[in-house]
Amino acid sequence: MRVLVAPDSFGDALPATAAARAIRDGWLTTAPHDDVRTLPLTDGGAGFVRTLHDSLGGELLSATVRSPSGQPVPAALLVVDDPAGGRTAYVEAAHATGRGLVPAGHPGPGRATSLGVGDLLRSARGTGATRVVVGVGDAASNDAGAGMLAALGVGRDVVGSPGDDGGVLAGGGLGLATVSDDDLTGLAAARADWAGIRLVAVCAADRPLLGLHGASAGATDHGASPEESQALERALGHFAHAAVAALGPDAVRPDLLASARPATPVARLAGLPGAGAGGGLGFALALLGARVVPGAAWAADEVRLDDRLAASDLVVTGEGVVRVRSVHDAVTATVAARALACAVPTVVIAGQVLVGRRELASAGISAAYPVSDPGAGPVVAGDGPGEAPAALASRAARVARTWSR
C-alpha cells in the first residue's frame, strides 16, 4: 500500500514533523512492506515555519525580535527561492507573539504588543523576498496588529524606519481606545511601501476582528477579565474605524459583488474571516494590503497535497484533539475533503476524539482513533520527552493492522 501520513501538530506536545515521523515508524512496525511517505501540514499557527521547511526545503535564517512584553527573543524565518526567479519569505507570528513568550506576572493580553511581528516583516523584506507569507495564530497580544504597524513606521514621519517605543500603538490593545489621527500618521504610506510585495496572511482561525466571535471574545481564556475583554472590544472597534479612515478610499478594494447596500469599508475589513486571528493581526495585515486566507487550505496548496493524495491508497492525518472545528476548517477537515475528491480513504489518529461517527462521516473521514483508550485521559502529553512519540507510534501500529492490505 501507498500510505501518505499528513498530520497537523499535536498541540505543544508534538510538532507536525515529529508526529508524522512517529506515525510512519509505528505503521512500518506492522506493515514493513508498505510505502509510507510523510507530509507534515500546518494551519498557520505554532510550528508554521518548521513544518513548511520540512515540506518545501529552503534556508532557515535567524532574527531577533521583540516579545509580547517588548523583550528581545530569537525567531526564525524561512526563505525559499522559486525556480522562476522569485523568492518567498515565510514568517511565524507566534515567534514574536506566542503565549509561551509571556513572562510570569505580565498584565495580560490587553497590555501585550505585536511589535515583534513588525520586526519579523522587516527581516523578511531584507532577504529580497518578492512574497512574504505570515503564519497568524497563537498570539498573546490582542492589539489588532497595531504594534506591528508601529514597528513598520506608522505613527512617525519616516515610514519603514525601525520603531523605538512605538507610542500608543505599541502599548497593547487597551491603549487603542485613545488612538488619534496623529498616531496613525504614515499608515497610507506604509501600505504604499508594501505594495510591491505580495503579502499573504495565513490564518489559523477564521474569526472576524469584532463581535461575539471576534478577537477579544476569547481574551478571557488568556488571562483577561470579562470587563477587560469588553474594554478590548471597544478599543479595537475605535482603532478599526480610525485606521480605515486614515487609509481613505484605498482601504479596501472595490467589491464587484456588493449588494444594493454594500457594507462599509470598516465592516468589510473587520468582518474578513481571519481578521481577528492572532489577536487581530489579520486585520492589520489586511490594512497593508495582504491577502487573508484560511491556513489549512492555503498550506495544502503550498505543499501540493492534492498531487500527493492522487498517488496514495490511504491518507493518515491527525492532531491533538479532534473537535467540531476539526471536521469543518482545520487540517483534518482539509485533508479529508481533498482525499475524498481523489477517492482516497482518510484515517485520523488523534490524542482525543471528541466528535461522533456521524460528524466524522459527514467530513469524509473513514475512521478516527484516539491514541489512548477511552477513560485513560489525554494522550500525547506525557512528562517524559519520548512518551508522546512512543504513544503515537504504538497507536499507529495498531491502526495499521486494520487498514494495511
Secondary structure, DSSP 4 states (H G I P E B T S, - for coil): -EEEE----BTTTB-HHHHHHHHHHHHHHH-TTSEEEE-----SSTTHHHHHHHHH--EEEEEEEE-TTS-EEEEEEEEEE-TTS-EEEEEETHHHH-GGGPPTT---GGG---HHHHHHHHHHHHTT-SEEEEEE---S--STTHHHHHHTTTTSSSTTSPPSS-GGGGS-GGGGGG--TGGGTTHHHHHHHTTTSEEEEEES----SSSTTSTTTTGGGGT--HHHHHHHHHHHHHHHHHHHHHHGGGSS---TT--SSPPPHHHHHHTSTTTTHHHHHHHHHHHTTPEEEEHHHHHHHHTTHHHHHHT-SEEEE--SEE-GGGGTTSHHHHHHHHHHHTT--EEEEESEE-S-HHHHHHTT--EEEESS-TTS--SS--SSTTHHHHHHHHHHHHHHHHH--
